[in-house]
Amino acid sequence: MLQSNLFTKTRREDPKDEVAKNAKLLIRGGFINKEMAGVYSFLPLGLRVLNKITGIIREEMNAVGGQEISMTALQNLDVWKKTGRADDEVVDVWFKTNLKEGGELGLGFTHEEPITNMLLSHISSYRDLPISVFQFQTKFRNETRAKSGLIRGREFLMKDLYSFHGSLEEHNSFYDQAKQAYLNIFRRTGIGDQTYITFASGGSFSASSDEFQTLSEAGEDIIYLSREKNIAINKEVCTDELLAKMGINRESLEEVKSIEVGNIFHLGTKFSGPLALNFIDQAGEIKPVIMGSYGLGPSRLMGTIAEVLSDDKGIIWPKEVAPFDVHIIVIGGEDSEAMTEATKLASKLEASGLEVLLDDRDRPAGEKFADADLYGIPTRVVISPKTLEEGAIEVKDRKTGEVKKLSEEELLESFK
């Protein structure tokens, strides 16, 4: 990819209408475009990052046996009325719209009700279980606090997985697998060492849930963290009774701010009961299906990475989610020998399976380096008349700031 052809534009100043660090950096770096409060479009750089995050999540969901589907955003509210969640007083984040011929529809903020309703025609016997399905879909939530960039949006991408089981033991086994899959996702996206499983309220979904909270001063949540036991409790549910049950001393807990990056729920029969999703077990008895729900927002995760893995110059993308693997910067003009050598190097790197962004623009070196810092691509390569004269390539690690002088062979070998 030639940078001169890249559909993006960097900014030197923070956007005036943003307060969140992730939004400021993502807009300045040309990853996203703000349409309105809580609503963002993804530009080529941003979409590359989002697709890589989505790819990691998809791999982990496939690994636990999830099957991908795609459901509708428009919702028949009659289904939601059966569980009581169509009422705005019960769920206050609905976006609703009227049909021209009469009647009201909702824009999905989650999909427990419609997936349960769909499974009515797929589950009748214990032989049909277990089932686990997931999707990546745009959700809509009428949030009153849309000031956190991608971390809290009114329109956002969500991965939601739902599991259906014939017994509590079977559900618990899958739930534990899903929990580990989430930990794998956060490790692979670079925030695993800052993310903790957190005991929390289940809201309108269930009595309790397991949140995945990433430590950050920009977080909207407060959790009590036990680093020794590697667990945390959301402040909303942290009672002396709960602490005693978990065997935790309150004095040992550390109060920290955090960003919720994922949430999983034991649903039990909360949705299968009202919607009559039943099955006939091996003894011939009719029983309600036991369910689980597992949510994770790829766009929110992207915002969290930008929030916690960045410095005053820009974002520091982990290798697995960076928009490109290598950023080659040419100093010396578009028609120079440096450009010729950089183009040859880019071809060799791409032939070895790497994604390369080549800055071929006729711009001052300082401007190119500033843009490179904003982009946050893991490896920066500089080719200039000076490096050609030295017979070496300047290579900088965006995360550590370490600069090395390598031969072309050493550079290619380093990526192996």
C-alpha positions, -999 to +999 in steps of 0.1 A: +000+000+000+014+034-011+007+060+016+000+086-011-030+065-022-043+058+013-077+073+020-069+090+053-057+123+068-039+129+100-044+159+123-019+177+145-045+190+170-071+171+190-107+173+178-124+199+200-156+179+206-139+148+220-128+142+256-117+105+254-081+097+246-090+068+223-113+090+201-087+118+199-060+095+188-081+075+164-095+106+147-060+123+146-045+092+131-073+089+105-087+056+117-122+068+123-145+096+114-171+110+139-206+113+124-223+124+157-220+117+194-214+080+199-215+072+161-183+067+141-174+055+106-143+033+101-118+045+075-094+021+058-068+021+086-094+017+112-113-010+093-081-030+089-076-030+127-113-038+134-112-067+109-082-082+126-098-079+160-129-095+146-108-123+130-092-131+164-126-133+181-140-154+153-111-179+156-117-182+193-154-186+190-149-213+163-125-231+186-152-236+213-176-249+187-196-218+179-213-215+145-216-181+129-249-167+118-263-133+110-295-120+125-316-089+118-311-056+135-349-048+131-368-064+159-404-076+163-413-061+197-440-088+202-412-113+210-396-089+235-429-083+253-430-120+263-399-113+286-409-078+296-379-062+279-399-043+253-409-018+279-387+014+280-390+015+318-373-019+319-347-013+292-340+024+288-316+022+258-341+012+230-341+029+197-376+024+182-392+034+150-427+033+135-437+015+103-456+036+077-485+011+077-486+012+115-468-007+142-436-003+160-402-019+155-370-018+176-334-017+166-316-045+184-294-037+214-288-074+220-304-107+207-314-130+235-351-129+227-349-133+189-323-161+190-345-180+216-375-175+194-356-187+163-345-219+182-381-229+187-380-245+153-347-261+158-349-277+193-374-303+204-353-332+218-322-337+239-306-350+206-307-314+193-285-301+221-261-285+227-261-256+203-239-225+203-242-198+177-226-163+174-227-133+151-210-100+145-236-073+141-242-036+145-262-029+177-280+003+187-282+017+222-297+051+231-269+059+256-271+091+276-233+091+281-218+090+246-185+108+255-161+079+256-153+074+219-155+038+208-158+026+243-194+037+246-213+041+213-249+045+202-241+024+171-214-002+175-202-036+164-209-065+188-200-102+189-228-120+207-227-157+212-256-178+227-254-213+240-283-238+246-279-269+268-299-298+282-282-297+317-266-273+340-234-294+340-232-292+302-238-254+303-211-249+330-186-268+310-192-246+279-193-215+300-158-222+313-146-228+278-160-195+267-144-178+296-110-191+286-117-181+250-122-145+261-090-145+281-073-158+249-088-129+229-075-103+253-041-119+254-039-120+216-050-084+213-023-071+237-043-063+269-043-097+286-020-087+314-043-057+322-076-075+320-093-093+349-124-115+353-147-095+375-178-106+394-206-083+386-244-078+384-263-094+355-285-063+349-316-072+329-300-105+317-293-126+349-287-124+386-249-121+381-223-121+354-186-124+347-172-091+333-138-087+318-124-054+330-093-037+316-075-014+340-076+022+329-080+056+344-104+064+316-127+036+326-163+042+336-164+013+361-148+009+395-137-025+406-120-039+437-090-060+426-072-088+443-039-091+425-029-120+447-060-141+437-062-126+402-099-118+406-119-086+409-154-075+420-174-047+406-181-020+431-218-022+425-220-057+440-191-057+465-207-065+498-193-080+530-215-111+524-201-116+489-165-111+501-170-137+529-184-162+503-154-156+480-129-158+509-115-123+503-104-098+529-117-063+521-084-047+533-065-067+506-085-052+478-073-024+456-099+001+442-092+008+405-109+023+375-115+000+345-131-005+311-155-033+306-144-052+274-166-083+277-194-098+297-207-133+299-239-145+316-255-177+331-291-171+317-306-203+330-342-204+319-348-166+320-355-165+283-363-201+274-391-201+301-412-172+289-407-181+252-414-218+258-381-231+244-384-267+258-370-301+249-379-337+257-351-353+277-341-390+276-367-399+302-394-384+281-400-353+303-404-318+290-378-294+303-368-258+296-335-253+277-306-238+298-290-209+281-259-187+283-250-154+267-215-141+258-210-105+246-179-088+234-177-056+213-149-055+187-152-018+183-151-012+220-121-035+223-104-014+196-111+018+215-098+002+247-065-009+230-061+027+217-068+040+252-044+019+272-017+011+246-006+045+235+017+074+244+016+112+238+026+106+201+000+081+191-013+045+194+010+015+199-008-013+181+000-049+191+013-069+162-018-091+158-042-061+153-019-035+137-032-021+103+002-031+088+032-050+100+059-027+086+059+011+078+086+020+054+095+057+053+115+071+024+135+102+029+149+118-002+121+123-027+097+103-049+122+097-077+153+090-056+175+059-053+160+056-018+125+052-032+137+026-057+154+006-029+123+010-006+100-003-033+122-034-038+123-040+000+085-036+003+081-063-024+104-087-006+086-081+027+052-087+011+065-118-006+073-132+029+037-126+040+040-092+057+017-063+052+036-031+042+027+006+042+052+025+021+053+063+027+062+075-008+049+111-002+071+141-009+068+155+026+093+167+052+109+140+073+095+154+106+059+152+092+064+116+080+078+105+115+049+123+133+024+105+111+042+072+117+038+077+154+001+083+151-004+052+130+014+031+156+026+003+132+049-020+151+080-018+129+092+014+113+119+012+085+137+043+073+155+043+039+174+075+030+205+087+012+223+083+046+212+047+052+221+038+016+256+053+021+260+034+053+248+002+037+222-004+065+185+001+071+173+020+101+147+000+120+126+013+150+104-006+173+073+015+180+066-001+214+101+001+229+116+030+208+147+009+202+165+018+170+188-007+151+208-006+120+203-038+100+213-052+066+184-062+043+191-099+051+191-092+088+158-074+086+141-102+066+155-127+090+142-108+120+106-112+109+110-150+106 
